[in-house]
Each structure stands twice: as structure tokens, then as C-alpha cells.
Amino acid sequence: IEAFVFDRIQAMGQDPELAAQALEAARGHSRPDRLISKADLMAACTRVSTVWSDLTTAQQAQVTSTLVERIDYNGHSKQMDLKLRPDGIRLLALEGSAAGS
């Protein structure tokens, strides 16, 4: 699961259309005070991509639970989709900007 999450987060950071879809999905399920910005999403994606290979399996699992609220699986189409945690995205975005300072 962690590898799927990493691949999807990395793809969001590289594909503006996928990032826009993730933001739209988050907007549809979040209270207005919990919305994430595109800048937050991109910063979190960059942060995860930068440190992922240096993390232990336990740390990768922690990052996954910080970022992902739910993983939906469609058995018919055999596709998985992520529902992101806005607070987790903001947290990683802030950590990334603090690490870059």
C-alpha cells in the first residue's frame, strides 16, 4: 500500500491534471476551513518524493497514514483511489518549507 501511495503522490507532483483531480476531490469532501491549496499539495508531494527512499518501512507507513484518509478500491475496474487528509497535506507542506529554510 505504501508503494501505491508513494507512486500516486509522486504522480500528483508531476502531473497537473492529476493534482487538480486530487484537489477537486478534497474540496468535495472537506469543510471550507480544511481545504488545501495547490501550493500545499505540490509542497507535500515534493517533500514525500525527496525523503521517501530514506525512510524506514515504519516511517513510510506513518507518512501514508498522515496523508491518506481512505483508499477506495473498485473491484470491477481493479483501480485504487486515494482520499487525502487535508491536515496531513498541510503538515507535510509546512515541514517541507521549514526544512528548506
N, C-alpha and C positions, 0 to 999 in steps of 0.2 A: 504494500500500500504506500509506503514512504517513497518508493521509486516512482510510482504513478503520480503522487503529489508533486515530487520534485520536477518530473517531466512537464507536468501541466503548469506549474508556477514558472518554470523556465520558459515555456512556450508563451505564456502571457506577457512575459517581459520582452519577448522578441516579436510578437505578432499583435499589432494594434487592434485588429479586429477581434481577436480572442480576448484581449484586455477589455475592450468595450463591452463584449458579451458578459464577462465576469462582473463588470461594474453595473451593468443593467440588471443582472440577476440579483446582485446585492441590494440595489435600490428597491427592487420589487419586494424584498423581504425584510427591510430594515426600517427602523424608526428614522425620521428625518435627522435626529441628533446623532445617529450612529452611521451615517453614510460615509463612505470612503471616497477619496478623490483619486483621480488617475495618477497624480504625483505620488500619493501614498502607495498605491498598488505597484507602480513601477519601482519605487524605492525598496519595497518589501521583496519584490521579485529579484532585484539586483542583489540585495543582502543575502537572500537564500542561495542564489547562484554562486555567490562569492565564497560562502563558508561551508556549503553542503558537504563537499568531499572531505573536509577536515573534521566533521562531526562524527561522534560515535553513533552506533545504531540507536542507543537510548536517546541521545540528543536529537537525532533526526525524528524520532517518534515524538519528542516534545515539541519540536518545531511544527510537525504535522498537526498535532492537537491544538497548537496555538493558532494556526492558520485556517484549519478546516473545521467547520461546524458539522458537516454531514457529507457523506459520499453516497450518491444515488447510483444504483446500477439498474440498467434496463436489460432484463434477460432476453427480451425479444431481439433488440438490436446489438446486444452484448457491448454496450457502452457505459462508461462510468462518467459521472459529472460531479464536480465539487461545489459545495455551498460554503463560501468563505466566511470567516469570522471578521467582521469589520474592526473590532477592537484588536484582534491579533495582527491584522494588516498594519494598522496604525502603530502598534507597538514595535513591530519589526522595522517599519519605515523610520521611526524615531531612533531606534538602536543603530540603524544604518547611517543616519545623518550624524549621530553622536560619534560613531566610530570613524567617520570621515573627517571630523573636526580636528 
